[in-house]
Amino acid sequence: MPIRRAAALTVLLALAAPALAQDRGTLNPKPLPPLANPDDPSVPAKALFGRATTPAALPPQAIGGYARGCVAGAQALPIDGDTWQVMRLSRNRNWGHPRLVAFLERVATEAPRKAGWPGLLVGDMSQPRGGPMLTGHASHQLGLDADIWLTPMPDRRLTRAEREEMSATNVVRPDRRDIDPEVWRPEHLRLIKMVSREPEVARIFVNPAIKLALCREAGSDRGWLTKVRPIYGHNYHFHIRLECPAGDAACHDQDPPPGGDGCGSELDYWFSDAVLNPKPRPPGKPRPPMTLAGLPEACRTVLKAR
């Protein structure tokens, strides 16, 4: 029962979160005002990391956990490649551990040949120094997470306005019980399968309706489905999470996903009425934001580095 309650809470949080792929950016981003006292221990960590516009000039290292950490020596994914384009440039979230950047460049190059997918539209990765974000994600803190739009890359360079304002493709039916057959294509399955089979991928997060479609269409080759985990709020993009890089002793991996393909009763749960249509809960006292004290000590060094 506690597991079910925890899962229900996760669902509620996911449903309450904005559709990040749909949130428009801006053509005229403005810097955040300086903090009056950035050394005050009560300042939220997201306010500090959200103001870091450049990476820490330190050896590359992922530090902490996916939802409680930071990244040193991050690299920016170039905003244009032959087979990828970065979206929502105004967010400045196209940063990652060098291992993630190299991974995305490689799978983007392989996607047309292996999956029939013309190229990746890359959404949020991490901030220049990782850490908590002012808006949106609870994870994406280590430079090892990336959102890939479920919209195939067009055969031209998108304009800056398009990158900030166009919507990603929603592949889920309005009732949230299955994919939209007018939008879902075999190439979606081939792309997610291709990425899931990469050894360094720890998990891929998708909407439960997408997981249902993958389970139905996978055929006899099903081992890769283990890594594909259902969660609401991922009907416009899928979320790639890499394992901690070898040698990054301060990086904490998640436990491996449960065995099996995840297509049985554990998936049915996500389509129960209690989950799809949860009863309103009385508002509780908001949790205080995480401060720098809640992150690994090494994240102070990352934050202060030039």
C-alpha positions, 0 to 999 in steps of 0.5 A: 500500500505505501508503494501505491500511495507513493506512485499516486503522489508521483502521478499528482505531481506529474499532472500538476507540472506544466507541459514543458515541451509546450511552454513557449520561450522568448526571443528576448531573454533577460538576465535574472536580477542579482540576489541581494545576499547570495550567501544567505543559507536560506536562499533556494539552490534553484535561485543560485544555479538558475543564475549560473550562465556558464559552466564550472571550469573544472574536470567533468564530473556528475555529483550527487543524484539525478534530483539532488546534485550538480555537474562540473565541466559541463559542455553545451550541445551545439544548437545545430547538427546535421541530424539535431536541432536544439529547441527553446534556446532562451532557457539555456538548458542545452548543457550536459556532462560531456558523456551526454553530449557525445551520446546525443550527437551519436544517436542523432547521427544513427537515428535516420539509418537505424530508426527512419527518424530524420533527426532529433529536436532536443528539449531540456538537458541541464543548466550550465552547472546542473543543480535545481531549476527555477522552473519545471524539472525535479531531475536534470541536475547531473547533466545526464538527462535529456528530453527528446521531442516526439516531433521529427526534425524537419528538413530545414533549419528552424528559425529562432522564433519557431524554436521558441514558439512551436509546439511539440507533437502530442502523441496521446489521445485526449482520454489518456488511455492510448496513443493517437493513431493519427499521430503515432508512427512506427518510427516512434517505436523504432527511435525509442527502441534504438535509444533504449538498447544503448548500454549507457541508458539507465531509463527512458520515461514516457507517458503510460499510453506510449508504454502501452503502445510500445508493449503492444507493438514490440513483438518478440524482442522485448528486453529493451522495454525494461528500461522504458518507464511510464510517467505522466507529463511525457506525451510530447517528449521522451526523457533519456537518463544515462547511468553515472559515468565510470569513475565519477565516484560522487555520482549516485545511480538509481537502483536498476528498474524492475525485471520484466518488460513492465507490460503487465499489472504494473502498467494497468495501474496507470490506467485505473480511474484513481490514477487517471482521475484522482480526487482533489486533495486539500492543499497542504503546507508547501515544502520549503525549497531545497537550499545549498545545504541539501546538495552534496558539499562539492556542489558549493565548489561547482557553484563558486568556480569560475 
